Every structure is written in structure tokens, then in C-alpha cells.
Amino acid sequence: MNRKGFTLIELLIVVVIIGILAAIAIPKFANTKEKAYLASMKSDLRNLITRKRRTSPTPSSTATRSRGWGHLQSVDGQHGADHRPYGGWLDG
């Protein structure tokens, strides 16, 4: 007799092996998901701190910002329509 196919025992053995492998792998993936979540939170906190430091005024920049537009003068030294900041970085 030349039979093709698998017996019920062979199929059950394969299903049991797949179940054992899944039981081993699933906790490792759950742990990986938790680690990724924590890494994402740490990264978000670092980005928040960096953004806060960039937007918070420092003591030296507070004095500069408090002057408003008063630090702009025209070429002849008088306040007027031709405003350019000191240092001439807009001089053409």
C-alpha cells in the first residue's frame, strides 16, 4: 500500500512543537514591546527637555529681548525707516 499524506499523530506532533515554540517566543516579544515603549518615552522626555531649554530665555537673552525693536537704527544713527541691526549683518 502506497499511501500519501500524514497521519493524525504526525500532525499532532507538529502542532505541539509549534505550540512550544510559540510559548517560548511570545514572552520575549512582549518584553521587547515594553522596552520599545520605555525607550520611546525616554526619547520624548529628552526632546521635551531640549525644546524647553531652547525656548526658555536665559539671563543674557532676556535683556536683549526686552529692548524690543529699540536696538535697530538707521545708517545715520537715527531711528527711522531704514532700520538695520547693529553689526550690519543685513548690509548688502
Residue pairs with C-beta under 8 A, 6 or more apart in sequence:
57 65
64 71
69 83
71 85
71 86
72 79
72 83
72 84
72 85
73 79
73 83
73 84
73 86
74 80
74 81
74 82
74 83
74 84
75 82
75 84
84 90
84 91
